[in-house]
Amino acid sequence: LAVHEIDILRYIIGSGVTRVYAETAQRIHSTHEDLLTGTLRFENDILGVINTNWLTPKKVREITVTGEKGMFVANYITQELYFYENEFTRKSSDYNSNFMNVTEGKMRKIKIDKKEPLKIELNAFIDCINKDMNPLVTGQDGVEALKIAEKFKQSAKEKNVITL
C-alpha cells in the first residue's frame, strides 16, 4: 500500500525523504493494513501527504500538487490535468497580510495526450532490453519506495515520527 504514491512523489519532488509519520487502520483485511494516511518531509522542505486505501467502493486515482500560486489536479484514470489558480497571489505579493484572502481563481484544463499506461510501460521495458537503455524507474527506486513504506508501517506501529 502506497509504494506507487511514494515513488511518484519522489520523482516529482526530486528530493530525498528525511522523515515520515503515518496512521494506518485494518478494517477488512485480516493480515495487513488497508488504510494509510502518511506524511513525508523531503530534504528540500517540501511536505507530501498520501491517503490511500483498499476500502473505497469507487476507484480514485488522483494526485494534487499545491503551491502558493495554485493547485494542479491530475486524474490517472481519465488522464485529465487541471490547474486551479489562487486568485489572491495573482493580485497581491503580500502573503502575510491576510491568509483568509485565498480565493478560487480560474480553472484551466491542460491538454495532455491520452495513452494506454500499461502499453507505454511494456514498450519502455522492451526498449530498455533492445537498446540497452537504463529504465526510467530503476530497481533502486523501487527499493527506496519500499523502504519508505516500511517506515510508514513502523511509524504507525510506534505512533511516532520516523527519521530516515
Backbone as CSV, one residue per row, in Angstrom:
resi,resn,N_x,N_y,N_z,CA_x,CA_y,CA_z,C_x,C_y,C_z
1,LEU,0.849,-1.187,0.000,0.000,0.000,0.000,0.887,1.240,0.000
2,ALA,0.720,2.083,-0.961,1.347,3.405,-1.063,2.694,3.440,-1.782
3,VAL,3.254,2.310,-2.196,4.575,2.374,-2.832,4.559,3.174,-4.136
4,HIS,3.476,3.077,-4.900,3.398,3.839,-6.145,3.318,5.336,-5.857
5,GLU,2.527,5.699,-4.859,2.395,7.106,-4.489,3.727,7.660,-3.978
6,ILE,4.427,6.873,-3.180,5.741,7.285,-2.674,6.698,7.508,-3.841
7,ASP,6.721,6.583,-4.778,7.614,6.686,-5.927,7.283,7.920,-6.763
8,ILE,6.013,8.179,-6.995,5.598,9.346,-7.787,6.015,10.636,-7.096
9,LEU,5.791,10.730,-5.783,6.195,11.938,-5.062,7.712,12.140,-5.129
10,ARG,8.476,11.078,-4.933,9.931,11.190,-5.005,10.365,11.674,-6.394
11,TYR,9.698,11.188,-7.438,10.034,11.577,-8.806,9.692,13.048,-9.059
12,ILE,8.468,13.453,-8.694,8.025,14.825,-8.945,8.849,15.826,-8.144
13,ILE,9.081,15.518,-6.874,9.761,16.453,-5.984,11.269,16.446,-6.218
14,GLY,11.807,15.301,-6.616,13.231,15.224,-6.934,14.129,15.424,-5.728
15,SER,13.687,14.920,-4.593,14.440,15.101,-3.362,14.258,13.872,-2.483
16,GLY,15.218,13.649,-1.605,15.112,12.539,-0.675,14.152,12.843,0.462
17,VAL,13.727,11.802,1.143,12.808,11.930,2.275,13.626,11.950,3.560
18,THR,13.315,12.885,4.453,14.044,12.976,5.722,13.281,12.357,6.890
19,ARG,11.934,12.430,6.846,11.158,11.824,7.929,9.741,11.526,7.450
20,VAL,9.107,10.595,8.162,7.737,10.208,7.829,6.922,10.034,9.108
21,TYR,5.614,10.162,8.939,4.683,9.847,10.008,3.449,9.249,9.351
22,ALA,2.883,8.219,9.966,1.721,7.577,9.367,0.743,7.087,10.418
23,GLU,-0.499,7.046,10.014,-1.565,6.374,10.752,-2.138,5.334,9.801
24,THR,-2.398,4.141,10.304,-2.976,3.081,9.482,-4.184,2.488,10.188
25,ALA,-4.960,1.732,9.431,-6.094,1.011,10.009,-6.247,-0.310,9.279
26,GLN,-6.793,-1.249,9.969,-7.061,-2.579,9.408,-8.545,-2.841,9.630
27,ARG,-9.318,-2.785,8.559,-10.765,-2.913,8.668,-11.316,-4.193,8.045
28,ILE,-10.884,-4.512,6.821,-11.462,-5.675,6.145,-10.459,-6.777,5.853
29,HIS,-9.166,-6.461,5.839,-8.151,-7.485,5.611,-7.704,-8.050,6.952
30,SER,-7.522,-9.335,7.000,-7.184,-9.973,8.283,-5.691,-9.983,8.575
31,THR,-4.851,-9.754,7.557,-3.410,-9.881,7.784,-2.608,-8.605,7.563
32,HIS,-3.221,-7.550,7.032,-2.443,-6.331,6.767,-3.334,-5.090,6.791
33,GLU,-2.682,-3.947,6.825,-3.366,-2.672,6.827,-4.135,-2.494,5.523
34,ASP,-5.254,-1.793,5.598,-5.968,-1.485,4.367,-6.281,0.003,4.231
35,LEU,-5.726,0.811,5.122,-5.894,2.252,5.052,-4.635,2.918,5.602
36,LEU,-4.157,3.953,4.902,-2.965,4.673,5.330,-3.125,6.155,5.049
37,THR,-2.792,6.962,6.030,-2.581,8.387,5.842,-1.157,8.654,6.289
38,GLY,-0.325,9.101,5.360,1.097,9.285,5.655,1.588,10.655,5.254
39,THR,2.508,11.180,6.044,3.131,12.473,5.777,4.621,12.255,5.567
40,LEU,5.156,12.886,4.547,6.580,12.798,4.240,7.167,14.207,4.235
41,ARG,8.329,14.368,4.863,9.071,15.629,4.787,10.295,15.351,3.924
42,PHE,10.455,16.147,2.869,11.558,15.950,1.938,12.744,16.834,2.313
43,GLU,13.921,16.479,1.819,15.157,17.220,2.105,15.046,18.687,1.708
44,ASN,14.284,18.982,0.654,14.131,20.365,0.198,12.965,21.078,0.888
45,ASP,12.511,20.519,2.003,11.479,21.080,2.886,10.071,21.062,2.279
46,ILE,9.867,20.277,1.245,8.517,20.096,0.702,7.816,19.031,1.524
47,LEU,6.533,19.227,1.722,5.709,18.317,2.504,4.808,17.529,1.563
48,GLY,4.769,16.221,1.735,3.901,15.360,0.936,2.934,14.613,1.839
49,VAL,1.721,14.403,1.347,0.704,13.674,2.099,0.120,12.596,1.196
50,ILE,0.039,11.391,1.726,-0.530,10.271,0.982,-1.732,9.737,1.746
51,ASN,-2.855,9.642,1.057,-4.049,8.986,1.590,-4.388,7.861,0.625
52,THR,-4.300,6.642,1.096,-4.556,5.500,0.224,-5.227,4.389,1.010
53,ASN,-6.022,3.599,0.303,-6.723,2.523,0.999,-7.250,1.489,0.026
54,TRP,-7.670,0.372,0.594,-8.312,-0.710,-0.161,-9.792,-0.786,0.190
55,LEU,-10.377,0.290,0.687,-11.748,0.267,1.190,-12.760,0.953,0.285
56,THR,-12.373,2.003,-0.393,-13.346,2.806,-1.127,-14.028,1.987,-2.223
57,PRO,-15.348,2.124,-2.313,-16.087,1.383,-3.339,-15.934,1.990,-4.732
58,LYS,-15.332,3.159,-4.836,-15.096,3.821,-6.117,-13.588,3.963,-6.298
59,LYS,-13.095,3.585,-7.452,-11.666,3.683,-7.739,-11.285,5.153,-7.930
60,VAL,-10.408,5.655,-7.075,-9.934,7.037,-7.146,-8.424,6.997,-7.313
61,ARG,-7.943,7.577,-8.406,-6.510,7.636,-8.667,-6.174,9.068,-9.064
62,GLU,-5.872,9.898,-8.067,-5.585,11.298,-8.314,-4.355,11.740,-7.541
63,ILE,-3.717,12.774,-8.053,-2.652,13.438,-7.329,-2.927,14.932,-7.390
64,THR,-2.694,15.589,-6.266,-2.856,17.032,-6.163,-1.518,17.628,-5.751
65,VAL,-1.090,18.637,-6.489,0.139,19.349,-6.166,-0.263,20.789,-5.878
66,THR,-0.043,21.222,-4.638,-0.486,22.537,-4.196,0.700,23.436,-3.900
67,GLY,0.636,24.652,-4.378,1.650,25.663,-4.100,0.971,26.990,-3.845
68,GLU,1.758,28.013,-3.575,1.168,29.303,-3.236,0.437,29.955,-4.402
69,LYS,0.744,29.569,-5.632,0.091,30.179,-6.789,-1.094,29.389,-7.310
70,GLY,-1.294,28.194,-6.754,-2.433,27.409,-7.201,-2.236,25.933,-6.968
71,MET,-3.040,25.147,-7.681,-3.066,23.710,-7.440,-3.275,22.967,-8.762
72,PHE,-2.463,21.939,-8.970,-2.668,21.018,-10.089,-3.401,19.795,-9.558
73,VAL,-4.351,19.301,-10.330,-5.035,18.059,-10.002,-4.986,17.173,-11.243
74,ALA,-4.376,15.993,-11.082,-4.289,15.038,-12.183,-5.085,13.797,-11.824
75,ASN,-5.907,13.354,-12.757,-6.684,12.130,-12.598,-6.042,11.072,-13.483
76,TYR,-5.469,10.047,-12.852,-4.785,8.995,-13.603,-5.748,8.180,-14.459
77,ILE,-6.959,7.994,-13.997,-7.913,7.144,-14.712,-8.401,7.822,-15.983
78,THR,-8.843,9.082,-15.867,-9.354,9.807,-17.038,-8.243,10.492,-17.824
79,GLN,-7.034,10.525,-17.237,-5.881,11.188,-17.829,-6.203,12.656,-18.142
80,GLU,-6.737,13.325,-17.125,-7.051,14.746,-17.227,-6.195,15.507,-16.218
81,LEU,-5.804,16.734,-16.604,-4.989,17.580,-15.748,-5.610,18.971,-15.705
82,TYR,-5.804,19.469,-14.481,-6.381,20.796,-14.274,-5.450,21.639,-13.413
83,PHE,-5.456,22.953,-13.661,-4.768,23.892,-12.788,-5.803,24.863,-12.250
84,TYR,-5.834,24.996,-10.929,-6.730,25.919,-10.248,-5.867,27.048,-9.696
85,GLU,-6.064,28.247,-10.245,-5.251,29.384,-9.851,-5.696,29.919,-8.493
86,ASN,-4.722,30.317,-7.674,-5.017,31.016,-6.432,-5.112,32.490,-6.789
87,GLU,-6.317,32.991,-6.881,-6.581,34.368,-7.310,-5.847,35.396,-6.447
88,PHE,-5.724,35.136,-5.154,-5.101,36.083,-4.222,-3.647,36.356,-4.592
89,THR,-2.892,35.339,-4.939,-1.470,35.546,-5.209,-1.244,36.274,-6.523
90,ARG,-2.209,36.212,-7.413,-2.071,36.933,-8.676,-2.232,38.438,-8.452
91,LYS,-3.055,38.817,-7.457,-3.349,40.220,-7.202,-2.430,40.855,-6.173
92,SER,-1.787,40.054,-5.336,-1.035,40.619,-4.225,0.273,39.868,-4.034
93,SER,1.281,40.594,-3.649,2.540,39.931,-3.326,2.770,39.917,-1.817
94,ASP,1.812,40.458,-1.055,1.940,40.490,0.404,1.253,39.265,0.987
95,TYR,2.001,38.160,1.117,1.439,36.911,1.599,1.118,36.962,3.083
96,ASN,1.670,37.922,3.811,1.445,37.997,5.247,0.227,38.833,5.624
97,SER,-0.344,39.553,4.667,-1.407,40.496,5.005,-2.661,39.816,5.522
98,ASN,-3.135,38.796,4.850,-4.357,38.136,5.304,-4.520,36.823,4.558
99,PHE,-4.152,35.724,5.195,-4.211,34.434,4.525,-5.642,34.007,4.219
100,MET,-6.623,34.640,4.838,-8.022,34.290,4.577,-8.459,34.741,3.187
101,ASN,-7.635,35.540,2.501,-7.991,36.033,1.182,-7.760,35.018,0.074
102,VAL,-7.292,33.832,0.388,-7.094,32.829,-0.644,-8.459,32.507,-1.245
103,THR,-8.584,32.727,-2.525,-9.859,32.507,-3.201,-9.648,31.655,-4.441
104,GLU,-10.710,31.028,-4.857,-10.637,30.187,-6.051,-10.549,31.063,-7.279
105,GLY,-9.507,30.864,-8.025,-9.314,31.618,-9.257,-9.778,30.803,-10.449
106,LYS,-9.206,31.096,-11.573,-9.580,30.422,-12.811,-9.148,28.960,-12.781
107,MET,-9.983,28.127,-13.339,-9.649,26.717,-13.519,-9.337,26.531,-14.995
108,ARG,-8.213,25.886,-15.254,-7.796,25.677,-16.631,-7.515,24.199,-16.842
109,LYS,-8.109,23.619,-17.864,-7.804,22.235,-18.225,-6.597,22.248,-19.143
110,ILE,-5.618,21.446,-18.793,-4.384,21.370,-19.577,-4.461,20.138,-20.466
111,LYS,-4.288,20.346,-21.746,-4.404,19.246,-22.694,-3.191,18.324,-22.581
112,ILE,-3.477,17.062,-22.419,-2.420,16.055,-22.439,-2.856,14.934,-23.373
113,ASP,-1.895,14.306,-24.008,-2.202,13.187,-24.893,-2.532,11.964,-24.044
114,LYS,-3.668,11.357,-24.321,-4.071,10.164,-23.579,-3.428,8.939,-24.225
115,LYS,-2.833,8.115,-23.350,-2.162,6.908,-23.819,-2.462,5.773,-22.858
116,GLU,-2.321,4.562,-23.343,-2.530,3.381,-22.503,-1.291,3.161,-21.635
117,PRO,-1.389,3.373,-20.306,-0.213,3.312,-19.430,0.526,1.973,-19.454
118,LEU,-0.188,0.860,-19.429,0.481,-0.436,-19.418,1.245,-0.678,-20.717
119,LYS,0.671,-0.240,-21.834,1.356,-0.376,-23.126,2.645,0.449,-23.136
120,ILE,2.601,1.662,-22.612,3.791,2.508,-22.535,4.857,1.848,-21.662
121,GLU,4.425,1.297,-20.526,5.355,0.631,-19.610,6.023,-0.567,-20.281
122,LEU,5.241,-1.389,-20.952,5.799,-2.569,-21.620,6.723,-2.185,-22.771
123,ASN,6.337,-1.167,-23.547,7.199,-0.712,-24.649,8.511,-0.142,-24.125
124,ALA,8.456,0.577,-23.012,9.681,1.113,-22.410,10.581,-0.025,-21.942
125,PHE,9.991,-1.062,-21.371,10.751,-2.231,-20.930,11.429,-2.913,-22.123
126,ILE,10.686,-3.091,-23.193,11.233,-3.710,-24.406,12.360,-2.852,-24.979
127,ASP,12.164,-1.515,-25.007,13.209,-0.617,-25.499,14.477,-0.728,-24.659
128,CYS,14.323,-0.842,-23.343,15.499,-0.971,-22.468,16.299,-2.220,-22.815
129,ILE,15.604,-3.289,-23.126,16.281,-4.536,-23.492,16.904,-4.425,-24.874
130,ASN,16.104,-4.020,-25.863,16.585,-3.965,-27.244,17.672,-2.922,-27.476
131,LYS,17.602,-1.794,-26.769,18.540,-0.688,-26.999,19.548,-0.541,-25.867
132,ASP,19.567,-1.513,-24.962,20.490,-1.499,-23.819,20.433,-0.155,-23.085
133,MET,19.199,0.286,-22.770,18.967,1.563,-22.085,18.674,1.311,-20.613
134,ASN,18.920,2.330,-19.803,18.520,2.266,-18.403,17.033,2.608,-18.284
135,PRO,16.320,1.918,-17.415,14.893,2.206,-17.266,14.669,3.546,-16.569
136,LEU,13.531,4.175,-16.862,13.166,5.424,-16.205,13.023,5.205,-14.700
137,VAL,12.392,4.097,-14.326,12.248,3.724,-12.917,13.169,2.539,-12.674
138,THR,14.125,2.723,-11.792,15.130,1.686,-11.553,14.716,0.765,-10.410
139,GLY,15.425,-0.314,-10.288,15.214,-1.201,-9.154,15.491,-0.482,-7.847
140,GLN,16.480,0.414,-7.842,16.785,1.194,-6.638,15.620,2.115,-6.269
141,ASP,14.930,2.672,-7.272,13.736,3.479,-6.999,12.689,2.644,-6.268
142,GLY,12.509,1.412,-6.720,11.561,0.515,-6.070,11.952,0.189,-4.651
143,VAL,13.255,-0.052,-4.440,13.760,-0.351,-3.090,13.516,0.839,-2.166
144,GLU,13.803,2.062,-2.640,13.611,3.265,-1.822,12.144,3.455,-1.452
145,ALA,11.250,3.250,-2.411,9.813,3.376,-2.126,9.379,2.341,-1.097
146,LEU,9.885,1.135,-1.226,9.546,0.073,-0.279,10.082,0.389,1.119
147,LYS,11.301,0.927,1.195,11.868,1.308,2.489,10.999,2.362,3.185
148,ILE,10.552,3.338,2.409,9.710,4.394,2.986,8.370,3.817,3.415
149,ALA,7.798,2.910,2.619,6.538,2.263,3.006,6.707,1.496,4.313
150,GLU,7.835,0.830,4.469,8.110,0.108,5.718,8.245,1.079,6.891
151,LYS,8.825,2.246,6.642,8.939,3.271,7.693,7.560,3.809,8.065
152,PHE,6.664,3.894,7.086,5.272,4.259,7.392,4.665,3.252,8.370
153,LYS,4.853,1.967,8.074,4.319,0.923,8.964,4.921,1.029,10.354
154,GLN,6.231,1.262,10.413,6.905,1.415,11.704,6.343,2.622,12.461
155,SER,6.155,3.728,11.763,5.624,4.937,12.387,4.234,4.693,12.964
156,ALA,3.387,4.022,12.198,2.032,3.741,12.672,2.059,2.830,13.889
157,LYS,2.915,1.833,13.840,3.014,0.883,14.957,3.534,1.567,16.233
158,GLU,4.560,2.397,16.073,5.176,3.067,17.212,4.468,4.364,17.599
159,LYS,3.540,4.820,16.716,2.852,6.088,16.923,3.865,7.231,17.107
160,ASN,4.804,7.286,16.154,5.914,8.210,16.278,6.416,8.651,14.902
161,VAL,7.043,9.819,14.841,7.704,10.271,13.616,8.993,9.471,13.462
162,ILE,9.255,9.010,12.242,10.463,8.235,11.964,11.386,9.069,11.089
163,THR,12.619,9.246,11.536,13.627,9.960,10.773,14.405,8.949,9.934
164,LEU,14.633,9.290,8.677,15.364,8.410,7.773,16.832,8.798,7.717
